[in-house]
Amino acid sequence: MNATPITDFDLYLFGEGKHSRIYEKLGAHPEGEGAAQGTRFALWAPNAERVSVVGPFNDWDGRRQMMHQRGVSGVWELFVPGIRAGTPYKYEIGTRAGERLLKADPYGFAMELRPGNCSVVATLDGHPWQDREWIEMRARFDPRRRPMNIYEVHLGSWRRPWDQRTPPFISWRDAAEQLIPYAQDLGYTHLELMGVAEHPLDQSWGYQVTGYYAATARYGSPLDFMYFVDSCHQAGIGVILDWVPAHFPRDDYGLAFFDGTALYEHADARLGEHVEWGTKIFNYGRHEVRNFLVANALFWMDRFHVDGLRVDAVASMLYLDYSRNPGEWLPNQYGGRENIEAIEFLRQMNDAVHAAFPRSLTIAEESTAFPGVTQPPRFGGLGFNFKWNMGWMNDTLKYIGLDPIYRRFNHQLITFSFMYAWSENFILPISHDEVVHGKRALLDKMPGDEWQKRANCRLLGAYMIAHPGKKLLFMGAEFGQWREWREYDQLDWQLAAEPGHGALRDFFRELNHLYLASPQLYASDCDHEGFRWIDLHNADESVWAFQRRVTGTDVGAPLTCVFNATPVPRNHYAIGVAEPGQYVKVLDSDGLRFGGSGYNRQAEVASAPDACAGFPHSLRLDLPPLGAVFFAGPV
């Protein structure tokens, strides 16, 4: 697609921070045909003394393709004949201090494979999209009432190719053949992908972004990534990207000190630097910087059809004193600690995304009690669809990591999350953050011998799937990876072939498919009427039970979910129920085929007219050790 010239209206909208498709104007855009073919370059660098396009086509000589300014907009542009897709380039910026800077294109659609760091002229045309049915279906449904079970993936360490290729990464097209069927078989609804935007270091999580508009070259071309997303959609799987607007790295060729001044960042280190991370903080109050980020969010949904963005480190954006000591930060104009400019940016971004792409997802990784994260901006909220429930995650992992003998003294770690479970629209995350830096792999966090570790892991999985909120699990946990995640090495796939690990994966497969088939477990996640406590106070035996149901419909019988967090079986344990009849077991985490003991043999249970815990009827269940049982009924 040929680029259209930059009009004065484009420059006006950009200066106001409101040009939703500025990536079609700035950057490098091939245009023309035959002898007239070339590339139009445009760059925002308002404080530069001069700007040139340099590359192998002019021997990196900044005197040969010098750009010209567009009035006082700060935008420089130039059409260079003969330059086609695939050509590496940079911008040579002469500063007012007499320095010569070589910078990659902030709006470049591709970059060289590391260790190269040039931008590469690229076109995003040419992929024949076949996901119209998925896009139309997505727009029809409220994501709060749909199943969402996310498999979080760092593609570079999910699986490495067997043939020792260079680079040593699986490609997007190989991932379409391997990852998509794997996730589909296990019953995941979405893939959340780490490190898709270009970044310099393999031994990283991809959060030091140097190419916000460039899909990383590690896994193939931009069209290869389009193929992968399209294939996901045709398989019924959504795609969520990790997105990092909270900070950017100091690399010389990147955004830092871009035109010889603090252009994208704040000049004052008390506002513009994350000392802990060694990174720069965006100046969210500058219109053009805010436009760069908002348009970037739209770009991934527009050109790559992604279904959502998980926004990293939102808490660091909301508070000016985040990870800072007294005297190391500046208060806002009202004397407070809230970053008002960042808050307004997040609201603008969410409004723009949801207006342009209805029912698309924005998800906040936000660990504080900041109010209204998932409320619309018009009601004073930030406008995200969902927020990671970090409180649930911390409490649950602390509880499940305890020796069962001590769980009776920490029962509140299970029950407290229900005090705020509907204060936001939550996702329950067991993410990459929990299996690195000495925290141990999920299976290895569990107490006891190997049998008990797996039983505890199944118990955790069942509790997570039953608790209100959407779900996220990091790769490898589904088959019981023993060692911590290492971003530079693939998962230990040989374990999945071993009986114990294979049985654990079988459990997660059945659990996930039960979730997909049970509106009781997802349709009322954001409605407290869909939940009812049955057994809340039995800390001494570490047993709890609750009911999940669909409100406002008659789809499916309610599910009674019962959990026993000790290795002691509980025979004929009384569970109160509201309705008489037959109750059918739909899940047993202690089943023999999952590596359990098979203790519960009650395929069906008839209620008794005996009142229990305020309910008029009751079930007598044999609770398995370190296990969970779900019963549907009455049927």
N, C-alpha and C positions, 0 to 999 in steps of 0.2 A: 504494500500500500504506500503510495507516494505521500510524503509529508506535505501538509499545507503550510504556506508561509505564516510567520508569526505576525499577527495583526496588532494594531494598537489596543484593540479590545482585549486580546490575550494578555498583553502586558499590563493592562489595567487590572484585570482579574487576578493575575499573579501578584501584583503589588498589594492587592487587598487580601491575599491569602485564600482566594476562592475559586481557583482554576482547577476543576476536578480532573481534567485530562491534560495537565501541563506536560506530562511525559510524552505527549504527541507533538509537543513543540520544542522543548528543550531536549538536549542529548544529540545523538547522531542518527540521522534518518536517510537511508538510501532513497534516491529518487531519480527519475529520468530513465531513458532507454537509449541503447546504442551508444553513439559517440557522445551523446549528451548526458550519459549516466554519471552519477557522482553521489556525494553525500552532503547533506546540509547539517552543519554543526551549530549548536546554540548552547550557551553557557551563561549562568548567572554568577557574576564576579564583580560586584559594584565598586569595590575599592581597588581593583587592579589598575596598574598604569598601562599595561598592554596585555593581550592574550593572543596566543597562536595555537593552531592545531599542528601537532608534530607526530611523526611516525616514520616507518621505513620508507614511505613514499616521498619524503623530503629529507631523508638522512637526519631526521630529528633536529632539523635546523629551524628554529623559531622565527627566522627572518623571512621565511618563504611563504607561509600561509598565515598571515596575520589577520585576525578577526576585527570586525568593526562594531562599534557600539550602537545600540538602539536608544538614542536620546538619553534620558536620565534614569532609565529603568534598571540599569545595572546588567542588562543582558547584552552579550556579544554574540555575533553570528557570522557564518561564512559558508558558502557553497564551494566544495572542492571537487572539481571534475575528476573522473577516473577512479575514485575510491569506491570500492564495492564491499558487500558483506564479507566478513572474514578478515578485514584489515585491522591490525592493532593500531592504537593511537593513544595519545595523552594530550592534555592541554599544558602548554608552557605559559606560566603566568609571571609577568614582570611586576613586582610590587613597587609601591611608592617609596619603599626603603632601599630599593635597588637590588632586591633579591630576585633569584630566578627559581621558581617552583615548578615541578613537574607533577601534575595531578591527574588521577583517573577521573572519568566522567561521572558525576553524581547520578546522572540519569541514563547512563549507559546500559544497554540491554544485555550485554555479555562482557565477560572478562577472561583474560588468559588463565590457563590452568596454573596453579601455584607451582613453582615459586614466582612465575611471572605475575605482574600486577598491572599490565596495560588494560585499558578498555578495548573492546573489539566491536567493530561495526557489525550490527546484526539486524535482521528483520524478524519480526514475530508473526509474519504471514506464512501460510502454507500448510498448516495442520487442518485436516478436514474433520472438524468437530462432529461427534456423533452422540452427544449427551443431552440433546434437547429434551428428551423425555424426563431425564433426571432433573434438569434445571426447572422445568415446569412443575414437576412433582414437588420439588423442594419449596417452591413459592406458595404452594397450597396449604402447607401444614405449619402449625405452631410448634416450634422445636421444643417448647416446654412440655408438650404432651406426646412427644415422639421418643422412641428409644434412642439412647445415645451411649454407646459402649465403645470407648476410644482405646485404640492400641497405639501407644506412643513409640515412635521409631526414630532412631538415629541411623540412617541408611548405611553410612560408612562402616558401622560396626554391627549391623544386624547380620549380614552374611557377606563374606568376601568371596570373590570368584576363585575357582579352583585352579585356573590356568596361569596364576602369577602375572597377570597383565599389568601394564603401566598406563594410567594410575591403578593402584591395587583396590579398585572399588567396583562394586556391582553397578551396572548402568541403570538408568530409568527404565529402559526397555526390558532388561533382565528382571528388574524388580516387578514390572508388570506381569511377568510370567511366573514369578516365585512368591513375592510378598502378597500380591492381591489374592490368589487362591488360598494362601495360608490364612490370611485374616478372614476371608469369607468362610472357610471351613470352620474356623473357631468361633464364628458368630459375632465378630466385631462389626460395628456399624460405621466407624470412622477411623482413619489413620491420622495421627498428629505427627508431623514431620519436623524434626529439628534440623537446623543448619541448611536450609534451602537457599537463602540469599548468600551471595559470594562472601567468603571470609578467608583470611590468609593462612590459617594454621590447621593442619589435619588433626593434631592432637588437641582438639578443642570441641566445644559443643556447638560451635557455629554462631555464637552470640556476639562476636566481635565483627560486626558487619562492615565491609568495605564496598560492597556493591548492592545497594538497596533495591535496584531495579534489575539486577542480574542474577538469574538462577546459577548456582555454582557449577563450574565446568567439571567438577570431579565426577559427576554422574552422567554427563552428556550435554547436549545442546538445549537451548530453550524449547525447541520443537520436541525433543525427547521428553522433557518434563511435561509438556502439553499432552503427549501421547499417554504418559503414565496417569495423569489426572483424568483424562478421557476414559481410559481403561477402568479406573476405579469407579467412575460414575456408571459405566455400562455394567459393572458387576454389583451395583447397588451400595457402593461404599463412598462416604464423603471424605473430603481431604481438608485438613486444618493445618495451617502453617504456624510455626513459632515466629513471632514478629517482634522486633526489638527497637522500639522508638525511645527507650529510656536512656540510651547512651551509645557512644560510638568510639572506636579506638583512635589512638594517636598516630597511626601509621603515616609516614610522610606523604604518601600518594593519595591519602584519603581526605576526609572532610575537615580534619583539624587544621586550623590556621589557613583556611582554604585560599584566600586571595591576599594573604599577607596580614590579615586581621582575623579576629575571632568572629567569623561570619556565621557559621552554623551553631557555634557554642557561645556561652557567656564569656566575656573577657575576664570577669572577676572569678577567681578560682573558688570562692565561697558559694557561687552559684553554678559554675561551669565545669566542675571536676568531681568525679567519683574517686576520691583518694584510695579507697579500699580496693576498687577494681582497676585503677589506673586508666580510666576512660574519661571522655568528655561528655557533658550533658547538653542536649539540644536547648537552644534558646527558643522556647515555645511561645514567647511573646512577639517574636519577629514574624511578620505575615508570610514572607517567602519561605521561611524554614517550616512553619506550620503547614504551608501548602505542599512542600516537598514530602512531608510525612503523610498527610491526609491523602494526597494523590497516590502515594505508594501503596497505602492500604487498598484503595480502589483498583490500582493497577493489577495486583495479584488476582483479584476477583474478575476483573474485566478481561485481561489477556490470557490468564491461565485457568480461569473458571474455578478457582479454589472456593471451598464452601465456608471457610471461616479463618479467623486469625486468633491465636492465643497470644495475648499481649504480655510480654515478659516484664517482670519487675515493676509492676504498676505502683506498688507501695513506695518505691524509690522516687517515683515521679510525683506523688501526691504531697510529700512532706519535704520541706526545705532543710530540715535537720536530720534527714535520713542518714544513719550511720555517721553522724558528725558529733563532735564534742561541742560544748558551749564555746562560743567565740569563733567557731569554724563555719558558721552559716549566717545568712542575712534573713531577717523576718520580712514578711510581705508588707504591703503598704498599710495594713491594719494592725501590724505588730504581731501577727500570728505565724504559725509554722506551716500552714497549708500553702502549696505552690499553686496559686490562683491561675497562673498562665497555663500550667500543665493540665489543670482541671478543665479549663475551657478548651484546650486542645483535644482532650479525650472526648469531651462532649461533641465537639465539632466532628471529630473522626467518626464516632458512632452514629451520629445523625446522618452524615454523608454516606456511610456504608449502607445503612439500613434503608435510606431513601433510594439509592441506586440499585441495590440488590436485596429486595425484600426476602426475609427469612434467612439471610446469610447470618453467620455466627461471629460474634466477637466475645472473647473469653478473657477475663482478667485473672492473672496470677497476682493476687492481692492478699496480703497476710495480716492486715490490720482490721480494726473495726470501723473503718471509714464508712459512713452511712450512704445507702442508696447506690451502691456500685451497679446494681442491675435494675435500677429504676430509670425511666426515660428522663432525658435532660429537661423536658418541659415540666417535670415534677420535681426538679432539683437534683436528679440523679446523674450518674455518669453515662448511662445508656448501654452498658454491656448486656448481652443476653444471659451470660453465666459468669460465675466467679468460682475459682478454686476454693474448696472448703479446707483450708489449711488447719483449722482447729480440729476438725474431725480426723484429719490425717495424723496429726501429732498425737492426739489422745488415743486413737485406735492402735497405732503402731507401738506406743508406750505400753498399752494394756496387753496386746498380744505378745509382746516381748517378755512379759513377766512370767516367772515360774507360776504355774496354776495355783500353787499354795498361797501366793500373795495376791491373787486377783480379787479375792473377797474383800480386801482392804482398799481396792481401787475401782470399785464398781462404778463410781461416778465418771470414770473415763469413758464408759460406754453410754451412760444415760445423759450426760451433760449436753451432747451435741443436739439432742432433740429439743433443748431449750431455745435454740436459734436456727433450727434446720430450715425454717421457712422465712427467715428474715431477708434472705436473698435467694436468687435462683442459683443453686449450687451444683458444682461437679465435684465428685469425691476422687481426689487424685492420689495414686501411688505412683509417683513419677520417677524420672531419672535422678532427681535430687536426693531421693531416699535410698539409693543403692550405690553411693560413691563416698569418697573421702572418709573412709573408716566406718561408715554406717552399716556396712555389710549388705549382702544380697538379701532379698526378701525372705527366701526360705531359711537362710542362715540366721536371720533375726530371731527365729522361733526357738523357744526353749525345748529341752528334752532330747531324746535320741532321734534317729532318723524317722522312725515311724511317727513319733509325736510331732516332729517338725512339720511333716507333710500334713498330718491331721490338723495342726494349728493353721497351716496355710490354707487348707480347704475351709476351715471354720471362718477365717478372715474373708476369703472370697465370697462365701455365702452371706456373711453379714454385710459386706460391701454391696452386693447385688440387691439385698433386701432393704437397705437403708435408703430413705428418700434422697434423691439427687442422682444426676447422671454419673457415669463411671469413666475412669481412666486408669489403665495399667501399663506400666513400662515393659518393653520387650524383654523376654527371658524369664519373667516371673511366672509365665503360664506353664512352663515345664520345670521350674525349680532350678534356675541357674544358681550354682553354689557360690561362685566368686563374684566380687563386685564388678559392676560395669566398667569396662575400659574402652574409651572412645577410639582407641587405636587398634583394637582387636575384635574379631567377630565373637558372637555368642558361642557357648560350648554346645554346639548342636549334637555332638555325640551323646550327650546326656539324654536327649529326648528319645533315643532308641533304647535306653535302659528301662526295665519294667516299672520301677518306682516313679521315675520322671515321666514316662509315657502315661502312666495312670493319672498323674497330677494334671497333665495336659488334657487327658480325656475328661477329667472333672471340670476344668475350666470351659471346655467345649460344651458339655452338657449344661453347665450353669448359664453360659452365655445364650444358648439357644432357648433355654427356659425363659430367660429374661425377654428375648425377642418375642416369644409366644405369649407373654403374660402382661397385658396392659396394666394389671394391678401393680406391677413393679416399676412402671415408668409414667403412665398417663397422669398420675396425680402427684408427681414429685414436688410440684410447686404449690400444692394445695394441702394444707394440714388436715383437711377432712378425709383425705385418703389414707390416713394413718391412725391407728388406735393402739394404745398400750394394752397388753394383756397381763404381763407379769413383769413388773418394773423393779421390785424391791428385794428380790432374793439374792442379796449380795453374798450371804453365807455359802450358798451352793453355786454361786457364779452362773446362774441361769437367768435368762431373760427371754421374753416373747412379745411379739406384737403382730398386728394384722395390717396387711396392705390391701387396699381395695380401690376400685375406680369410682369416683364420685360422679353423680349425674347420669350414669348409664347403668345398664344391666349386663355389661360385657364381662363375662367370667365371674366365677365365684370368688369371694375373698380368699386371700392366702394367709394362713396362720403360720408364722415363722418362729421357730423355737431354737434356742442356742444353749448349749452346755459347754462352758469353757473350762471344765476340769476333766481329768482322765477317769473320773468316777461315773459309771453309768447310773442313771436315775430311773428305776422301775416304777411303772404306773404313776408317773408324774402328772398331777392334775393341772390342766390348762383350761381356763374358762373360755366359752364361746357363746355367742349371742343367739344362734339359731340351732335347732335340733336337726339331726340327720346324719348321713354318711359323709365322712371326710376322707379324701384320697391323698395318699402321699405322692408328691410330685418331685421331691428332691430329698436325698439323704447323702450328706457329705461323707458319711462313714460307710458307704456302700463298698462291697467287696471289689467291684470292678474298678474302684478308684484307689485301691490299696488300703481300704478301711477294714474294720473288724466285722462289719455286717451285723452289728448288734441289734438294730431295730428291724423287726420282721413284720411290721404292721403295714401292709399294703393299703388297708382301709381300716378306719376306726369309726365306730358308731358313738354318737354322743350319748351321755347319760344325763338324766334330769336332776343332776346334783349341782347346786349353785357353787360357784367358785370365783373368788376375788371380784364379786360384784356382777358376775355374769350368771344368767339363769341356767346354763347348761355347761357341761365340761367334757373334755376328752382325757383319757388316761393313756399317756404315751410313755414308751420306753426310750428314754433319751440316750443316744450313743455317747461314748466318751469323746471329748474334744470334737464335738460334732454339732451339726445343724440339720433339722428336719423341717420341711415345708409341707403343709397339708392344705389342699384346696377343698372348700366346702362351705355349706352343705351342697351336695350334688344330687 
